Amino acid sequence: MAETPLLQRLEGLDARFEEIGTLITDPAVISDMKRYAKLSKEYKDLEELLNAANRYRRMLKGIDDAKEILETETDSDMRELAKEELDANTAALPQIEEEIKFLLIPQDPEDARNAVLEIRGGTGGDEAALFAGDLFRMYSKYCEAKGWKLEVSSASEGSAGGFKEIVCSVTGDNVYGTLKYESGVHRVQRVPATETQGRVHTSAASVAVLPEAEPFDVEINEGEIKWDTFRSGGAGGQNVNKVESGVRLRYMWKNPNTGVTEEILIECTETRDQPKNKERALSRLRTFIYDKEHQKYIDEIASRRKTLVSTGDRSAKIRTYNYPQGRITDHRIGYTIYNLAAFMDGDIQDCIDHLIVAENAEKLKESEI
């Protein structure tokens, strides 16, 4: 079997796979949760890559064996079987090669994490808040279809409906790696419910998707957190009005990127259980600090890949929802479809798939595999 450039790239991975397999059973590694999680993720990724590599090697050997039979065998039946195997393996080879190339691309270590989803109404007043509410419904439907769990941490309703701001946690498989493409400014063109003359208005809402931090990702001195409790507002009956279940935390934190100490203020009114709200407020604090500390990393990625689909730039206009024409346009990749109703009902996977393909194509070009 000839040693192809792709096989050369795979050299040494078997040894690394066995090494990690030994490490993740070491009690010293298991006790270090941060290292254990990192090694477990690498083990899983290498296992997938090596499984593909083994299929690739079997295909190459099958091609070599079939060619040898065709060169030396005189039996017509044997030659026919060899010809069939040669054609099948030759046809399948490009697909497995592409699979391995994509698996060799360094993955964003954040992709496997859960996510915090923040939606805020932008320019456009009441209409922007209504659109933020529509986006929240769209993502809720999408998460439901994916089997993910979405929980609202805090929300500020608009005067005419929708949300001025809503913050949610999303848990499931590869959540951040999928939803990160939604970060940015979403623009809507439609006739608002408050418009009496039928004129089309343009409004916007911003979406931020942050990788959720694990407790061991950031160091927080919980003794320095100042807690307040308050009665939750809104619907919920007598319990909401009489019990101080809402929590508010204040934490002074020094930003390592700027050296500036800033106050972080987080509220959580998600449940009627004060301890649960405290736990979720702490989770949001960890995620906020983790996001800030990793902004430098995100900026470096963006500067290296100027056309990258998911730069983390939350001020960039990424998508337009045109209601009169029933059109969705994603400006990053020139993706346009005319199924707005289905899209707003959570059918957004095709758009995300196109974004993933576009980003992987860029990464593949950069890595020169």
N, C-alpha and C positions, 0 to 999 in steps of 0.2 A: 504493500500500500504506500503510495507516494505521500511524502510529508508536505502537505499544503501550507500556505501562509497562515490559514486559519487554525490549523492544528498546532503550528508553532506558537500562536498566541495563547493556546490552551495549556502549554507546558507548565508544569509545576502546580497546577490547580488541584490535582488529585492529592498531592502531598499536603497542601494547605487545608483541604477539606478534612483529611484525616487528623491533622493537627488541631483544628477547631473542634472536631468531634470529641477529642480527648479533653480539651480545655473546658468545654461546657459541662463536663462531669466532675470537674475539680471543685471541691468544696470552697476553696479560696476564691475562685471565680464566681461561683454561685452566690457567695455572700456580697460580692460587689455588683449590685443590681445594674449599674450603668454599663459596666463592662460586659456583664452576662447578656444584657439585652442587645448590645451591639454585636457580640459574637454570634448570638442566636440568629439574628437577622442575616449576618454574613453566611452562616451555615445554610440557611434556607435558600438564599440566592445562589450559592455555589452548587447546592444539590440540584436545583433546576437547570443550571448551566451545564453541569456534568452529565445529567440525563440526556440533554440535547446533544452534547458532544459524543456520547456513546452511540446514539442513533446515527450521528453523522459518520462515525468511524465504521459502523456496520454497513452503512450505505456504500462508502468508498470501497470496503472490502468486497461487498457484493458486486460492485462494478468490475473490480479487478478479476474476481473469480469468473464472472460471466465472460469477460473478454478472453480469459485464458481458455475457457471451454470452447468458445467460438474459433479460437486459433488452433486447437489441438484435437477437438472431438469430431468424429465423422458421423455419429449416430444422429439422425435427423430430429428425433424427439428431444434428445438432450440439447441439441443446438436451438431448437424452438423454445424450450424452457429458459435457456440461457439468454436468448434474445429478448424474451418477455421481461426477465429480471433486469437486464441491462437497461431496457427502455423505461421501466418503472422507476428504477433508482436514479437514472439520469434526469428524468422529469421532476422527481421529488427533491433532488439535490439543491437547487437554488433556494427553495423555500426553507429548508433546514439551515442553510448557510445564512440567510437573512435573520432567522430566529436567533442563531448564535451571535451574530453581529450585534443585534439589539440587546441581548443579554450581557454582552461584554461592555456595553456602554455604562459608565458609572452612574448608578441611580442616585437620585436625591434621597439622602438618608431620612428626610422628613416624611416621605411619601406614605409610609405605612402607618403614620400617626392618625389619631382622631383629630377633629378640627373644631375651631370656634368660628362660627359664621356670624358676621355683623352686617346688617343692612341699614342704611341711613337714607332718608329722603334728602335730596339735594335742592337744586334750584327748581322752583315751580310751586312752592307753597303747598296748599292742600292737595293738589294733583300729584306732587312729588311723593307725599306721604301715602296717597292711594296706590301709587305705582310701587312703592317700597312694600306695601301690603301684598300686591300682586306677585312680586318677586318672592316674598316669603312663602306664599301659597305654592308657587312653582317649585321652589326647593323642597318644601314639605312633601309634595306629591312625588318628587324625584327620589327623595330619601326613602319614602315608603316603598316605592317600587324596587329600590336596591336592597331593602331589608335592613336599612340603617335606622338607628334610634336618634330622633331629634328632640331636644329638650330646650325650651325657652328659659334663658337665665334672667333676662330683664327686657322690658318693653315700654316704650313711651308712645301712646296712641296719638294719631293726628286728630284735629278737631272735626274733620269731615269723614274720618275713617282711616284705615291703613295705619302706618306707623311712621312717626318721626325717626324712631330708632328701635331696632330689635336685635338682641344678641342671643344666639343659640349655641348649644354644644351638639355636635354630631359624632356619634360613635358607630363603628362598623369596620369593615375590611377595606384598607387602602383609601380611607376617606379623604385625607389631605391631598394625596397624590391625584385624586380625581377632581375634587372641588377647587383646587388651587387655580385652575384656569378661569374661574369665575370672578377673581379679584379685579376690580376696576370700576369704571363709571359706566352704568347702563342707562341709555337714553331712550325715552319713549316719545312717540309722535302720535297724538290722538286728540279727539274732541273730549275735553273733560266733562264730567257730569255736571259741573257748575257753569259750563259755557252755554249761554242762551242763544247765540247767533251761529252756532255750528262751526266755529273756527277751530282749526287744528292747532294745538299748542305743543311745544316741546318742553319736556321736563326731564329730570334725571334723578337717579338714586345711585349711591355708591355701595359696593359690596367688598368686604374684606374677609378673606379666608386665612386663618392663622393656624399653624400646627399646634395642637394641644401639648403642653409641657407635662412631662411626668414629674412626680415629686422629687426625683433625684437629679433632674436636669438643672435646677436652679437652687441657690441657697437663699432661704428666707429666714430671718430671725423673727419667729412668730411672737416672741415676747415684746417686740417693738410695734406690733400691729395694734392700732386703736380701733375698737369695735363700738358701733352704735346700733341700737335696735329701734324699729319704728313699726307702726301699724301699716300693713299693706293697703293700698287703695284699690279701687275697681271692684268688679263683681266677685262674689264669693260668700256672701251671706254674713251672718253675725260674727263668725270666727275671724274673718279678715278684719272686721272693724274693731274687735275687742282685744285681739292677741297681737303682741308685738313680734310677729314672725319675720318681718323684713329685717335684713342686716346691711350695715354699711361699714366698710373697712377703710382705714387710712393708713398708708405705709410710706415712709420716707425712704427713697431708693436712689443710690448714686449710679447714674448711667456710665458704664465703663467706656463707652464710645465718645462721650462728651465731657465726662468729669463733673457734670452738673447734677446736684441733688434735687430731685423733684418729688412732689407728693402724688401718690397714686390713690385715686378714690374709686371704689367699686361698690355697687349696690347689687343685692340679689333678693328678689321677692318671689322666686319661682315656686316654692312650696309653702305650706302652712307650718312646716317643721323648721324651727329656728336652727337646730344643729345641722340639718341638711343644707340650709341656705348658707351657713357659715362654710361648710365643706365646699360648696360650689363657688362661693366667692373666693376662697383660697385657690381653687383650681384656676379661676380666671386671672388671679394675681400672678400665679406661676406662668401662665400662658402669655400674659402681657409682658412680663420681664424677659421671658425666653425669646419672644418676638423681637423685643428691642435689642437684646444682646446679639441676636443673629441677623440684625438688619445689615451690618457690615458685610456679612457673608452673602446675603441676598444682593446687595449693591455690586459686589465683585462679580457675581454671576451675570448680572444685567450688563455690566460694562464689557464683559468678555463676549457676550452674545447679544449684540445690539438689536437683533430681530427676533430674539427669543419670545416665544408665545407667552410664557408665564414668567414675567420679569419680577413680579411682586410690586410693580408700580401701581399703586392704588388710585393715582390721579389720572391714569390714561383712560380715554374713552374706548371701550372695547366692543360694545354691541349696541345696535339700534333696533328698537321694536316699533315698526310702523303699522299702526292699526288700520288706517284707511286702505292700505294695499295688502294687509295680512302678511307682511314681510318681516323676516328676521335677517339682519346682516351682522356678521362678526367681522369687524374691520381688521383684525390681526391677520387673517388668512383669506379674506375675500369670500367668505362662506355666506351664501344667501339661499334661503328657503322660503316657501310661501305656505307654511302650516302654523301660523302664529297661534291659533286656538289650541292646537295640540301641544305646542311648545310651552305655552303658559300653563298647561295642565300637567307639566312635569316631563314631557317627552323631549329631553335635552341631550340624551346620550349620544345621538349621531353627531351633534356639534362638538361635544367633548371628545369623541373619537377622532374627528378631523383635527382638532387641536393637538391631541396626543401624537398623531401621525406626523404633523408638521414639526413638532418639537423634536421627536425622535429622528426625523430626517436631518434636522440641523445638528443634533448631537452626533449622528453618524458621520456627517460631513466633516465635523470638527475633529473627531477621533481618528479619521482616516483609516478605519478598519477595512 
